[in-house]
Amino acid sequence: MADEIVVGVDGSAAALDAVRWAAEAVRRKVALRLVHATDITSGLDGGLPMPQSFFDELDRAGQEFLADAVRLTGEVPVSTETPFAPAVALLLERSRTARMLALGSSGRSGLTGMLAGSTAVSVAAHASCPVAVVRGRPATGGPVVVGVDGSPTSEEALSVAFDEAAWRAVPLIAVHAWSDAKVALPAPDPGWAEVERDQLRLLAERLAGRRERYPDVRVERVVVRDRPRDELLARSRDAQLVVVGSRGRGGFRGLLLGSTSQALIHQAECPVLVVRPR
């Protein structure tokens, strides 16, 4: 695995936000690579051959997008590439060796009114490495928040969240939400206090080994009787990063992105890091 963060650049404001976020992240001594993919199939009409000037113009535009992005990275060493390839396919290929991908929440080709672009959703669903979807306010201050539900992807997300909190020197809030109910939940019954104690104990057990490896990370354990998506979206208002597994215990088997991760990609108020098992 190459120790680099790969950022997708398409000339949009959202992509430039992702470049700024990644340029800050690479101060952890990893490399930064900016990629612009030019999908030539979108410009072909009926399979007719296109003049070389058409390809030259596409390449020139891509180089300009990357030049604008490089100017935002300051003194961070950066490499660039502008291949002729579909964006999703290229990013998924780079995800096989990257430490992380970073994408803007929407791109130049997105439809007006969409909360997140199709590229961000597709890449988060299929990538081989964690995918940061950079959205909301600038990621400064606040804790790292991670959703924990005991699923394999949740365990992967927990490991990544500890690493992020340690590098950023901020607290980690580990959230376990008790219900995936689609309707409003009734007020807690008298037995809720006992359930909460049991869930807090189980959450502490999941955190124990990682806390030994990250002794400087201050951890807050939170158990709530709420839907995971609602609790994590609420906490994104004050967090600098929310980390979540691509798919948890709930939902239909075979889905690559669960409802919680999809909700965060579309609506979170800070950057979201979606973690899939490699």
Accessible surface in RSA format (square Angstrom, percent):
REM  Atomic radii and reference values for relative SASA: ProtOr
REM  Chains: A
REM  Algorithm: Lee & Richards
REM  Probe-radius: 1.40
REM  Slices: 20
REM RES _ NUM      All-atoms   Total-Side   Main-Chain    Non-polar    All polar
REM                ABS   REL    ABS   REL    ABS   REL    ABS   REL    ABS   REL
RES MET A   1   148.68  77.0  72.53  48.0  76.15 181.3  73.20  62.2  75.48 100.0
RES ALA A   2    43.78  40.3  30.26  46.7  13.52  30.8  40.81  57.5   2.98   7.9
RES ASP A   3    74.24  52.0  61.96  61.7  12.28  29.0  33.09  77.9  41.15  41.0
RES GLU A   4    20.09  11.5  20.09  15.2   0.00   0.0   1.55   3.0  18.54  15.1
RES ILE A   5     0.00   0.0   0.00   0.0   0.00   0.0   0.00   0.0   0.00   0.0
RES VAL A   6     0.15   0.1   0.15   0.1   0.00   0.0   0.15   0.1   0.00   0.0
RES VAL A   7     0.00   0.0   0.00   0.0   0.00   0.0   0.00   0.0   0.00   0.0
RES GLY A   8    12.26  15.1   0.00   N/A  12.26  15.1   8.83  24.2   3.43   7.7
RES VAL A   9     4.80   3.2   0.01   0.0   4.80  11.6   0.18   0.2   4.62  12.5
RES ASP A  10    43.60  30.5  43.16  43.0   0.44   1.1  27.66  65.1  15.94  15.9
RES GLY A  11    24.58  30.3   0.00   N/A  24.58  30.3   4.17  11.4  20.41  45.7
RES SER A  12    15.73  13.3  10.19  13.6   5.55  12.8  15.58  33.2   0.16   0.2
RES ALA A  13    79.53  73.1  68.01 105.0  11.52  26.2  70.82  99.7   8.71  23.1
RES ALA A  14    17.06  15.7  11.63  17.9   5.43  12.4  14.34  20.2   2.73   7.2
RES ALA A  15     4.31   4.0   4.20   6.5   0.11   0.3   4.27   6.0   0.04   0.1
RES LEU A  16    37.58  20.9  37.58  26.9   0.00   0.0  37.58  26.4   0.00   0.0
RES ASP A  17    66.15  46.3  62.92  62.6   3.22   7.6  12.48  29.4  53.66  53.5
RES ALA A  18     0.00   0.0   0.00   0.0   0.00   0.0   0.00   0.0   0.00   0.0
RES VAL A  19     0.00   0.0   0.00   0.0   0.00   0.0   0.00   0.0   0.00   0.0
RES ARG A  20   115.61  48.5 107.05  54.6   8.55  20.4  52.53  71.8  63.07  38.2
RES TRP A  21    19.95   8.0  11.03   5.3   8.93  21.0  17.31   9.2   2.65   4.3
RES ALA A  22     0.00   0.0   0.00   0.0   0.00   0.0   0.00   0.0   0.00   0.0
RES ALA A  23     8.90   8.2   8.19  12.6   0.71   1.6   8.52  12.0   0.38   1.0
RES GLU A  24    84.68  48.6  83.12  62.9   1.56   3.7  39.31  76.0  45.37  37.0
RES ALA A  25     1.68   1.5   1.00   1.5   0.68   1.5   1.59   2.2   0.09   0.2
RES VAL A  26     7.15   4.7   1.64   1.5   5.51  13.3   1.64   1.4   5.51  14.9
RES ARG A  27   157.17  66.0 135.06  68.8  22.11  52.6  49.30  67.4 107.87  65.4
RES ARG A  28    29.69  12.5   8.83   4.5  20.86  49.7  13.97  19.1  15.72   9.5
RES LYS A  29   186.58  91.0 157.53  96.7  29.04  69.2 109.63  98.7  76.95  82.0
RES VAL A  30    15.98  10.5   2.01   1.8  13.97  33.7   6.10   5.3   9.87  26.8
RES ALA A  31    53.90  49.6  43.41  67.0  10.48  23.8  51.43  72.4   2.46   6.5
RES LEU A  32     2.35   1.3   0.00   0.0   2.35   5.9   0.06   0.0   2.29   6.2
RES ARG A  33    66.89  28.1  66.89  34.1   0.00   0.0   1.71   2.3  65.17  39.5
RES LEU A  34     0.00   0.0   0.00   0.0   0.00   0.0   0.00   0.0   0.00   0.0
RES VAL A  35     2.44   1.6   1.55   1.4   0.89   2.1   1.55   1.3   0.89   2.4
RES HIS A  36    17.52   9.6  17.34  12.1   0.18   0.5  10.64  11.0   6.88   8.0
RES ALA A  37    21.28  19.6   2.72   4.2  18.57  42.2   2.72   3.8  18.57  49.2
RES THR A  38    13.17   9.4  10.55  10.7   2.63   6.3  10.82  14.5   2.36   3.6
RES ASP A  39    51.07  35.8  41.97  41.8   9.10  21.5  15.79  37.2  35.27  35.2
RES ILE A  40    51.18  29.1  50.26  37.4   0.92   2.2  50.57  36.4   0.62   1.7
RES THR A  41    90.47  64.3  76.53  77.6  13.94  33.2  64.31  86.4  26.16  39.5
RES SER A  42    99.36  84.0  57.50  76.7  41.86  96.4  48.91 104.2  50.45  70.7
RES GLY A  43    34.31  42.3   0.00   N/A  34.31  42.3  22.42  61.5  11.90  26.6
RES LEU A  44    67.35  37.5  45.13  32.3  22.23  55.9  45.31  31.8  22.04  59.3
RES ASP A  45   110.23  77.2 107.04 106.5   3.19   7.5  33.80  79.6  76.43  76.2
RES GLY A  46    79.02  97.4   0.00   N/A  79.02  97.4  42.97 117.9  36.05  80.7
RES GLY A  47    66.35  81.8   0.00   N/A  66.35  81.8  32.96  90.4  33.40  74.8
RES LEU A  48   117.84  65.6 115.70  82.8   2.15   5.4 115.89  81.4   1.95   5.3
RES PRO A  49   127.31  92.8  99.56  90.8  27.75 100.9 111.29  91.9  16.03  99.6
RES MET A  50    60.79  31.5  39.94  26.4  20.84  49.6  30.62  26.0  30.16  40.0
RES PRO A  51    83.67  61.0  70.16  64.0  13.50  49.1  82.90  68.4   0.77   4.8
RES GLN A  52   120.52  67.4 110.74  80.9   9.77  23.3  55.35 117.8  65.16  49.4
RES SER A  53    74.60  63.0  65.18  87.0   9.42  21.7  49.91 106.3  24.69  34.6
RES PHE A  54    45.43  22.7  38.29  23.7   7.13  18.6  45.23  27.4   0.20   0.6
RES PHE A  55    49.32  24.7  48.72  30.2   0.60   1.6  48.91  29.7   0.41   1.2
RES ASP A  56    78.27  54.8  71.27  70.9   7.00  16.6  29.20  68.7  49.07  48.9
RES GLU A  57    87.10  50.0  84.65  64.0   2.45   5.8  48.70  94.2  38.40  31.4
RES LEU A  58    49.45  27.5  47.52  34.0   1.93   4.9  47.86  33.6   1.60   4.3
RES ASP A  59    50.57  35.4  48.73  48.5   1.84   4.3  10.95  25.8  39.62  39.5
RES ARG A  60   109.73  46.1 105.19  53.6   4.55  10.8  67.56  92.3  42.17  25.6
RES ALA A  61    28.04  25.8  27.57  42.5   0.47   1.1  28.04  39.5   0.00   0.0
RES GLY A  62     0.26   0.3   0.00   N/A   0.26   0.3   0.26   0.7   0.00   0.0
RES GLN A  63    87.54  49.0  83.81  61.2   3.73   8.9  31.64  67.3  55.90  42.4
RES GLU A  64    86.44  49.6  83.58  63.2   2.86   6.8  34.57  66.9  51.87  42.3
RES PHE A  65    41.78  20.9  40.93  25.4   0.85   2.2  41.44  25.1   0.34   1.0
RES LEU A  66     4.44   2.5   4.44   3.2   0.00   0.0   4.44   3.1   0.00   0.0
RES ALA A  67    42.79  39.3  34.66  53.5   8.13  18.5  41.40  58.3   1.39   3.7
RES ASP A  68    63.05  44.2  58.77  58.5   4.28  10.1  14.98  35.3  48.07  47.9
RES ALA A  69     0.00   0.0   0.00   0.0   0.00   0.0   0.00   0.0   0.00   0.0
RES VAL A  70    50.57  33.3  48.36  43.8   2.21   5.3  48.36  42.0   2.21   6.0
RES ARG A  71   168.63  70.8 138.16  70.4  30.47  72.6  75.35 103.0  93.29  56.5
RES LEU A  72    62.19  34.6  39.45  28.2  22.74  57.2  43.12  30.3  19.07  51.3
RES THR A  73     6.21   4.4   1.12   1.1   5.09  12.1   1.30   1.7   4.91   7.4
RES GLY A  74    64.34  79.3   0.00   N/A  64.34  79.3  40.18 110.3  24.16  54.1
RES GLU A  75   178.31 102.4 145.45 110.0  32.86  78.2  68.31 132.1 110.00  89.8
RES VAL A  76    25.46  16.8  18.76  17.0   6.70  16.1  19.98  17.4   5.48  14.9
RES PRO A  77   115.61  84.3 101.17  92.2  14.44  52.5 112.91  93.2   2.70  16.8
RES VAL A  78    45.62  30.0  12.42  11.2  33.20  80.0  15.59  13.5  30.03  81.5
RES SER A  79    49.87  42.1  42.77  57.1   7.10  16.4  43.56  92.8   6.31   8.8
RES THR A  80    61.75  43.9  36.66  37.2  25.09  59.8   8.33  11.2  53.42  80.7
RES GLU A  81    37.38  21.5  29.50  22.3   7.87  18.7  23.22  44.9  14.15  11.6
RES THR A  82    26.17  18.6  11.61  11.8  14.56  34.7   3.09   4.2  23.08  34.9
RES PRO A  83    38.64  28.2  27.33  24.9  11.30  41.1  38.22  31.6   0.41   2.6
RES PHE A  84    89.94  45.0  59.51  36.9  30.43  79.2  59.98  36.4  29.96  85.8
RES ALA A  85    25.04  23.0  20.37  31.4   4.67  10.6  24.99  35.2   0.05   0.1
RES PRO A  86    65.57  47.8  65.50  59.7   0.07   0.3  65.57  54.1   0.00   0.0
RES ALA A  87    37.67  34.6  33.50  51.7   4.18   9.5  33.50  47.2   4.18  11.1
RES VAL A  88    47.56  31.3  46.51  42.1   1.04   2.5  46.51  40.4   1.04   2.8
RES ALA A  89    57.69  53.0  44.86  69.2  12.83  29.2  51.00  71.8   6.70  17.7
RES LEU A  90    12.40   6.9   8.70   6.2   3.70   9.3  12.27   8.6   0.13   0.3
RES LEU A  91     6.43   3.6   6.43   4.6   0.00   0.0   6.43   4.5   0.00   0.0
RES LEU A  92    44.05  24.5  42.32  30.3   1.73   4.4  42.40  29.8   1.65   4.4
RES GLU A  93    77.51  44.5  73.27  55.4   4.25  10.1  24.51  47.4  53.00  43.3
RES ARG A  94    60.83  25.5  59.62  30.4   1.21   2.9  13.87  19.0  46.95  28.5
RES SER A  95     0.44   0.4   0.44   0.6   0.00   0.0   0.00   0.0   0.44   0.6
RES ARG A  96   156.50  65.7 138.04  70.4  18.46  43.9  36.81  50.3 119.69  72.5
RES THR A  97    70.08  49.8  70.08  71.0   0.00   0.0  55.94  75.1  14.14  21.4
RES ALA A  98     0.05   0.0   0.05   0.1   0.00   0.0   0.05   0.1   0.00   0.0
RES ARG A  99    62.64  26.3  58.64  29.9   4.00   9.5  10.77  14.7  51.87  31.4
RES MET A 100     4.87   2.5   4.87   3.2   0.00   0.0   4.87   4.1   0.00   0.0
RES LEU A 101     0.00   0.0   0.00   0.0   0.00   0.0   0.00   0.0   0.00   0.0
RES ALA A 102     0.00   0.0   0.00   0.0   0.00   0.0   0.00   0.0   0.00   0.0
RES LEU A 103     8.11   4.5   7.61   5.4   0.51   1.3   8.11   5.7   0.00   0.0
RES GLY A 104     9.58  11.8   0.00   N/A   9.58  11.8   0.98   2.7   8.60  19.3
RES SER A 105    15.24  12.9  15.24  20.3   0.00   0.0   0.00   0.0  15.24  21.4
RES SER A 106    42.78  36.1  38.83  51.8   3.95   9.1  14.72  31.3  28.06  39.3
RES GLY A 107    29.50  36.4   0.00   N/A  29.50  36.4  11.89  32.6  17.61  39.4
RES ARG A 108   149.97  63.0 114.38  58.3  35.59  84.7  32.12  43.9 117.86  71.4
RES SER A 109   103.39  87.4  72.72  97.1  30.66  70.6  55.55 118.3  47.83  67.0
RES GLY A 110    34.22  42.2   0.00   N/A  34.22  42.2  12.41  34.1  21.81  48.8
RES LEU A 111   133.53  74.4 126.25  90.3   7.27  18.3 128.17  90.0   5.35  14.4
RES THR A 112   149.37 106.2 112.76 114.3  36.61  87.3  84.85 114.0  64.52  97.5
RES GLY A 113    70.44  86.9   0.00   N/A  70.44  86.9  41.08 112.7  29.36  65.8
RES MET A 114    84.61  43.8  60.71  40.2  23.91  56.9  59.63  50.7  24.98  33.1
RES LEU A 115   103.31  57.5  90.64  64.8  12.67  31.8  93.32  65.5   9.99  26.9
RES ALA A 116     0.00   0.0   0.00   0.0   0.00   0.0   0.00   0.0   0.00   0.0
RES GLY A 117     4.72   5.8   0.00   N/A   4.72   5.8   4.72  12.9   0.00   0.0
RES SER A 118    73.91  62.5  67.60  90.2   6.31  14.5  41.32  88.0  32.58  45.6
RES THR A 119    44.12  31.4  42.99  43.6   1.14   2.7  24.04  32.3  20.08  30.4
RES ALA A 120     3.01   2.8   1.45   2.2   1.56   3.5   1.45   2.0   1.56   4.1
RES VAL A 121    36.11  23.8  36.11  32.7   0.00   0.0  36.11  31.4   0.00   0.0
RES SER A 122    37.86  32.0  34.78  46.4   3.09   7.1   9.23  19.7  28.63  40.1
RES VAL A 123     0.00   0.0   0.00   0.0   0.00   0.0   0.00   0.0   0.00   0.0
RES ALA A 124     0.56   0.5   0.00   0.0   0.56   1.3   0.00   0.0   0.56   1.5
RES ALA A 125     9.35   8.6   9.35  14.4   0.00   0.0   9.35  13.2   0.00   0.0
RES HIS A 126    92.78  50.7  76.44  53.1  16.34  41.8  57.78  59.6  35.00  40.7
RES ALA A 127     0.45   0.4   0.00   0.0   0.45   1.0   0.08   0.1   0.36   1.0
RES SER A 128    38.63  32.6  34.85  46.5   3.78   8.7  13.71  29.2  24.91  34.9
RES CYS A 129     0.75   0.6   0.00   0.0   0.75   1.8   0.00   0.0   0.75   0.8
RES PRO A 130    16.14  11.8  16.14  14.7   0.00   0.0  16.14  13.3   0.00   0.0
RES VAL A 131     1.03   0.7   1.03   0.9   0.00   0.0   1.03   0.9   0.00   0.0
RES ALA A 132     0.00   0.0   0.00   0.0   0.00   0.0   0.00   0.0   0.00   0.0
RES VAL A 133     0.00   0.0   0.00   0.0   0.00   0.0   0.00   0.0   0.00   0.0
RES VAL A 134    12.33   8.1  10.24   9.3   2.10   5.0  10.24   8.9   2.10   5.7
RES ARG A 135    41.28  17.3  33.16  16.9   8.13  19.4   9.70  13.3  31.59  19.1
RES GLY A 136    54.63  67.4   0.00   N/A  54.63  67.4  20.38  55.9  34.25  76.7
RES ARG A 137    84.76  35.6  71.77  36.6  12.99  30.9  63.52  86.8  21.24  12.9
RES PRO A 138   107.41  78.3  93.28  85.0  14.13  51.4 105.15  86.8   2.26  14.0
RES ALA A 139    22.61  20.8   2.54   3.9  20.07  45.6   3.30   4.6  19.31  51.2
RES THR A 140   108.63  77.3  90.38  91.6  18.24  43.5  69.86  93.8  38.77  58.6
RES GLY A 141    48.25  59.5   0.00   N/A  48.25  59.5  37.86 103.9  10.39  23.3
RES GLY A 142    33.21  41.0   0.00   N/A  33.21  41.0  16.39  45.0  16.82  37.7
RES PRO A 143    24.26  17.7  23.96  21.8   0.30   1.1  23.96  19.8   0.30   1.9
RES VAL A 144     0.00   0.0   0.00   0.0   0.00   0.0   0.00   0.0   0.00   0.0
RES VAL A 145     0.93   0.6   0.93   0.8   0.00   0.0   0.93   0.8   0.00   0.0
RES VAL A 146     0.00   0.0   0.00   0.0   0.00   0.0   0.00   0.0   0.00   0.0
RES GLY A 147    10.86  13.4   0.00   N/A  10.86  13.4   8.22  22.6   2.64   5.9
RES VAL A 148     4.02   2.6   0.09   0.1   3.93   9.5   0.19   0.2   3.84  10.4
RES ASP A 149    31.49  22.1  27.82  27.7   3.67   8.7  14.38  33.8  17.12  17.1
RES GLY A 150    28.09  34.6   0.00   N/A  28.09  34.6   2.22   6.1  25.87  57.9
RES SER A 151     9.01   7.6   5.66   7.6   3.35   7.7   8.91  19.0   0.10   0.1
RES PRO A 152   108.11  78.8 100.29  91.4   7.83  28.4 106.38  87.8   1.73  10.8
RES THR A 153    14.97  10.6  14.96  15.2   0.00   0.0  14.45  19.4   0.51   0.8
RES SER A 154     4.81   4.1   4.49   6.0   0.31   0.7   4.60   9.8   0.20   0.3
RES GLU A 155    49.93  28.7  49.19  37.2   0.73   1.7  35.81  69.3  14.12  11.5
RES GLU A 156    73.40  42.1  69.27  52.4   4.14   9.9  13.75  26.6  59.65  48.7
RES ALA A 157     0.00   0.0   0.00   0.0   0.00   0.0   0.00   0.0   0.00   0.0
RES LEU A 158     0.02   0.0   0.02   0.0   0.00   0.0   0.02   0.0   0.00   0.0
RES SER A 159    43.79  37.0  40.02  53.4   3.76   8.7  29.72  63.3  14.07  19.7
RES VAL A 160    31.98  21.0  29.09  26.3   2.89   7.0  31.97  27.8   0.01   0.0
RES ALA A 161     0.00   0.0   0.00   0.0   0.00   0.0   0.00   0.0   0.00   0.0
RES PHE A 162     0.04   0.0   0.04   0.0   0.00   0.0   0.04   0.0   0.00   0.0
RES ASP A 163    46.87  32.8  46.66  46.4   0.21   0.5  10.49  24.7  36.38  36.3
RES GLU A 164     2.19   1.3   2.19   1.7   0.00   0.0   0.03   0.1   2.17   1.8
RES ALA A 165     0.21   0.2   0.00   0.0   0.21   0.5   0.00   0.0   0.21   0.6
RES ALA A 166    40.84  37.6  21.15  32.6  19.69  44.8  24.18  34.0  16.66  44.1
RES TRP A 167    78.35  31.4  49.44  23.9  28.91  67.9  50.21  26.8  28.14  45.6
RES ARG A 168    36.90  15.5  14.54   7.4  22.35  53.2  11.85  16.2  25.04  15.2
RES ALA A 169    91.79  84.4  55.53  85.7  36.27  82.5  67.51  95.1  24.29  64.3
RES VAL A 170    26.79  17.6  19.83  17.9   6.97  16.8  24.13  21.0   2.66   7.2
RES PRO A 171    40.13  29.2  39.12  35.7   1.01   3.7  39.51  32.6   0.62   3.9
RES LEU A 172     0.00   0.0   0.00   0.0   0.00   0.0   0.00   0.0   0.00   0.0
RES ILE A 173    18.80  10.7  18.80  14.0   0.00   0.0  18.80  13.5   0.00   0.0
RES ALA A 174     0.00   0.0   0.00   0.0   0.00   0.0   0.00   0.0   0.00   0.0
RES VAL A 175     3.22   2.1   1.43   1.3   1.79   4.3   1.43   1.2   1.79   4.9
RES HIS A 176    11.78   6.4  11.78   8.2   0.00   0.0   9.82  10.1   1.96   2.3
RES ALA A 177     7.83   7.2   0.89   1.4   6.94  15.8   0.89   1.3   6.94  18.4
RES TRP A 178    98.58  39.6  81.04  39.2  17.54  41.2  60.63  32.3  37.96  61.6
RES SER A 179    20.89  17.7  14.80  19.8   6.09  14.0  13.07  27.8   7.82  11.0
RES ASP A 180    65.79  46.1  52.49  52.2  13.30  31.4  28.29  66.6  37.50  37.4
RES ALA A 181    30.83  28.3  17.21  26.6  13.62  31.0  29.26  41.2   1.56   4.1
RES LYS A 182   164.61  80.3 139.91  85.8  24.70  58.8 105.05  94.6  59.56  63.4
RES VAL A 183   110.83  72.9 102.29  92.6   8.54  20.6 108.76  94.5   2.07   5.6
RES ALA A 184   101.14  93.0  67.46 104.1  33.68  76.6  78.96 111.2  22.18  58.8
RES LEU A 185    57.66  32.1  29.25  20.9  28.41  71.4  29.61  20.8  28.05  75.5
RES PRO A 186    93.52  68.2  77.31  70.5  16.21  58.9  89.76  74.1   3.75  23.3
RES ALA A 187    85.06  78.2  60.77  93.8  24.29  55.3  67.41  94.9  17.65  46.8
RES PRO A 188    83.01  60.5  61.89  56.4  21.12  76.8  61.89  51.1  21.12 131.3
RES ASP A 189    79.09  55.4  69.88  69.6   9.20  21.8  34.97  82.3  44.11  44.0
RES PRO A 190   138.40 100.9 105.48  96.2  32.92 119.7 119.35  98.5  19.05 118.4
RES GLY A 191    37.71  46.5   0.00   N/A  37.71  46.5  32.76  89.9   4.95  11.1
RES TRP A 192    35.05  14.1  33.11  16.0   1.94   4.6  21.28  11.3  13.77  22.3
RES ALA A 193    49.87  45.9  46.89  72.4   2.98   6.8  47.83  67.4   2.05   5.4
RES GLU A 194   104.73  60.1 104.08  78.7   0.65   1.5  22.58  43.7  82.15  67.1
RES VAL A 195    48.06  31.6  47.25  42.8   0.81   2.0  48.06  41.8   0.00   0.0
RES GLU A 196    56.30  32.3  56.30  42.6   0.00   0.0   2.65   5.1  53.64  43.8
RES ARG A 197   148.43  62.3 141.82  72.3   6.61  15.7  68.87  94.1  79.56  48.2
RES ASP A 198    59.42  41.6  59.12  58.8   0.30   0.7  10.05  23.6  49.37  49.2
RES GLN A 199    26.79  15.0  25.89  18.9   0.90   2.1   0.00   0.0  26.79  20.3
RES LEU A 200    50.47  28.1  50.47  36.1   0.00   0.0  50.47  35.4   0.00   0.0
RES ARG A 201   127.27  53.4 120.94  61.7   6.33  15.1  68.08  93.0  59.19  35.9
RES LEU A 202    62.89  35.0  61.99  44.4   0.89   2.2  62.00  43.5   0.88   2.4
RES LEU A 203     1.14   0.6   0.99   0.7   0.15   0.4   0.99   0.7   0.15   0.4
RES ALA A 204    33.33  30.6  27.87  43.0   5.46  12.4  29.37  41.4   3.96  10.5
RES GLU A 205   102.62  58.9  82.25  62.2  20.36  48.5  43.36  83.9  59.26  48.4
RES ARG A 206    81.22  34.1  69.29  35.3  11.93  28.4  23.15  31.6  58.07  35.2
RES LEU A 207     0.33   0.2   0.33   0.2   0.00   0.0   0.33   0.2   0.00   0.0
RES ALA A 208    48.63  44.7  42.84  66.1   5.80  13.2  47.91  67.5   0.72   1.9
RES GLY A 209    36.80  45.4   0.00   N/A  36.80  45.4  30.03  82.4   6.77  15.2
RES ARG A 210    32.17  13.5  32.06  16.3   0.10   0.2   3.04   4.2  29.13  17.7
RES ARG A 211   100.61  42.2  95.08  48.5   5.54  13.2  23.19  31.7  77.42  46.9
RES GLU A 212   142.66  81.9 115.61  87.5  27.06  64.4  48.95  94.7  93.71  76.5
RES ARG A 213   154.26  64.8 125.06  63.8  29.20  69.5  70.41  96.2  83.84  50.8
RES TYR A 214    52.72  24.6  47.93  27.3   4.79  12.5  26.17  19.7  26.55  32.7
RES PRO A 215   107.60  78.4  74.52  67.9  33.08 120.3  80.09  66.1  27.52 171.0
RES ASP A 216   142.77 100.0 108.98 108.5  33.79  79.9  40.51  95.3 102.26 102.0
RES VAL A 217    10.51   6.9   2.81   2.5   7.71  18.6   4.79   4.2   5.72  15.5
RES ARG A 218   162.15  68.1 152.97  78.0   9.18  21.9  75.85 103.7  86.30  52.3
RES VAL A 219    17.86  11.7   0.03   0.0  17.82  42.9   0.06   0.1  17.79  48.3
RES GLU A 220    79.35  45.6  75.07  56.8   4.28  10.2  29.23  56.5  50.12  40.9
RES ARG A 221    99.15  41.6  77.77  39.6  21.38  50.9   4.05   5.5  95.11  57.6
RES VAL A 222    16.20  10.7  13.18  11.9   3.02   7.3  16.20  14.1   0.00   0.0
RES VAL A 223     9.97   6.6   0.06   0.1   9.91  23.9   0.06   0.1   9.91  26.9
RES VAL A 224    31.79  20.9  29.02  26.3   2.78   6.7  31.79  27.6   0.00   0.0
RES ARG A 225    64.59  27.1  44.32  22.6  20.27  48.3   7.39  10.1  57.20  34.7
RES ASP A 226    43.27  30.3  43.27  43.1   0.00   0.0   9.22  21.7  34.06  34.0
RES ARG A 227    72.78  30.6  72.78  37.1   0.00   0.0   5.65   7.7  67.12  40.7
RES PRO A 228    27.93  20.4  27.59  25.1   0.34   1.2  27.93  23.1   0.00   0.0
RES ARG A 229    78.87  33.1  78.87  40.2   0.00   0.0  13.37  18.3  65.50  39.7
RES ASP A 230    45.97  32.2  38.00  37.8   7.96  18.8  18.68  44.0  27.29  27.2
RES GLU A 231    24.08  13.8  23.33  17.7   0.75   1.8   0.77   1.5  23.31  19.0
RES LEU A 232     3.86   2.1   3.86   2.8   0.00   0.0   3.86   2.7   0.00   0.0
RES LEU A 233    28.14  15.7  25.87  18.5   2.27   5.7  25.92  18.2   2.22   6.0
RES ALA A 234    36.32  33.4  30.79  47.5   5.53  12.6  30.86  43.5   5.46  14.5
RES ARG A 235    63.64  26.7  57.66  29.4   5.98  14.2  15.72  21.5  47.92  29.0
RES SER A 236     0.16   0.1   0.16   0.2   0.00   0.0   0.00   0.0   0.16   0.2
RES ARG A 237   144.64  60.7 131.09  66.8  13.55  32.3  35.47  48.5 109.17  66.2
RES ASP A 238   109.48  76.7  98.40  97.9  11.08  26.2  32.07  75.5  77.41  77.2
RES ALA A 239     0.15   0.1   0.00   0.0   0.15   0.3   0.00   0.0   0.15   0.4
RES GLN A 240    10.54   5.9   9.67   7.1   0.87   2.1   0.87   1.9   9.67   7.3
RES LEU A 241     0.00   0.0   0.00   0.0   0.00   0.0   0.00   0.0   0.00   0.0
RES VAL A 242     0.00   0.0   0.00   0.0   0.00   0.0   0.00   0.0   0.00   0.0
RES VAL A 243     0.00   0.0   0.00   0.0   0.00   0.0   0.00   0.0   0.00   0.0
RES VAL A 244    10.81   7.1  10.81   9.8   0.00   0.0  10.81   9.4   0.00   0.0
RES GLY A 245     7.97   9.8   0.00   N/A   7.97   9.8   2.84   7.8   5.13  11.5
RES SER A 246     2.01   1.7   2.01   2.7   0.00   0.0   0.00   0.0   2.01   2.8
RES ARG A 247    57.39  24.1  52.51  26.8   4.88  11.6  14.95  20.4  42.44  25.7
RES GLY A 248    25.04  30.9   0.00   N/A  25.04  30.9  12.15  33.3  12.89  28.9
RES ARG A 249   142.34  59.8 109.14  55.6  33.20  79.1  54.24  74.1  88.10  53.4
RES GLY A 250    30.66  37.8   0.00   N/A  30.66  37.8  23.74  65.2   6.92  15.5
RES GLY A 251    61.24  75.5   0.00   N/A  61.24  75.5  25.03  68.7  36.22  81.1
RES PHE A 252   160.50  80.3 157.96  97.8   2.54   6.6 160.50  97.3   0.00   0.0
RES ARG A 253   224.22  94.1 194.50  99.1  29.73  70.8  75.03 102.5 149.19  90.4
RES GLY A 254    64.08  79.0   0.00   N/A  64.08  79.0  41.32 113.4  22.76  51.0
RES LEU A 255    79.80  44.4  73.11  52.3   6.69  16.8  74.31  52.2   5.48  14.8
RES LEU A 256    75.25  41.9  69.30  49.6   5.95  15.0  70.72  49.7   4.53  12.2
RES LEU A 257     8.19   4.6   4.98   3.6   3.21   8.1   4.98   3.5   3.21   8.6
RES GLY A 258     6.15   7.6   0.00   N/A   6.15   7.6   6.15  16.9   0.00   0.0
RES SER A 259    66.54  56.2  55.11  73.6  11.43  26.3  36.98  78.8  29.56  41.4
RES THR A 260    24.94  17.7  24.03  24.4   0.91   2.2  14.70  19.7  10.24  15.5
RES SER A 261     1.37   1.2   0.39   0.5   0.98   2.3   0.39   0.8   0.98   1.4
RES GLN A 262    66.33  37.1  65.94  48.2   0.39   0.9   9.95  21.2  56.38  42.8
RES ALA A 263     5.17   4.8   0.24   0.4   4.94  11.2   4.70   6.6   0.48   1.3
RES LEU A 264     0.00   0.0   0.00   0.0   0.00   0.0   0.00   0.0   0.00   0.0
RES ILE A 265     0.47   0.3   0.47   0.4   0.00   0.0   0.47   0.3   0.00   0.0
RES HIS A 266    44.81  24.5  44.64  31.0   0.17   0.4  31.46  32.4  13.34  15.5
RES GLN A 267    82.22  46.0  66.26  48.4  15.96  38.0  18.28  38.9  63.94  48.5
RES ALA A 268     1.49   1.4   0.00   0.0   1.49   3.4   0.12   0.2   1.37   3.6
RES GLU A 269    81.93  47.0  79.35  60.0   2.58   6.2  27.46  53.1  54.47  44.5
RES CYS A 270     0.35   0.3   0.35   0.4   0.00   0.0   0.35   0.9   0.00   0.0
RES PRO A 271     0.68   0.5   0.68   0.6   0.00   0.0   0.68   0.6   0.00   0.0
RES VAL A 272     0.00   0.0   0.00   0.0   0.00   0.0   0.00   0.0   0.00   0.0
RES LEU A 273     0.00   0.0   0.00   0.0   0.00   0.0   0.00   0.0   0.00   0.0
RES VAL A 274     1.19   0.8   0.14   0.1   1.05   2.5   0.14   0.1   1.05   2.9
RES VAL A 275     2.29   1.5   2.29   2.1   0.00   0.0   2.29   2.0   0.00   0.0
RES ARG A 276    48.09  20.2  45.79  23.3   2.31   5.5   1.56   2.1  46.53  28.2
RES PRO A 277    60.33  44.0  52.31  47.7   8.02  29.1  52.31  43.2   8.02  49.8
RES ARG A 278   142.13  59.7  79.75  40.7  62.37 148.5  87.74 119.9  54.39  33.0
END  Absolute sums over single chains surface
CHAIN  1 A    13594.4      10711.4       2883.0       7686.5       5907.8
END  Absolute sums over all chains
TOTAL         13594.4      10711.4       2883.0       7686.5       5907.8
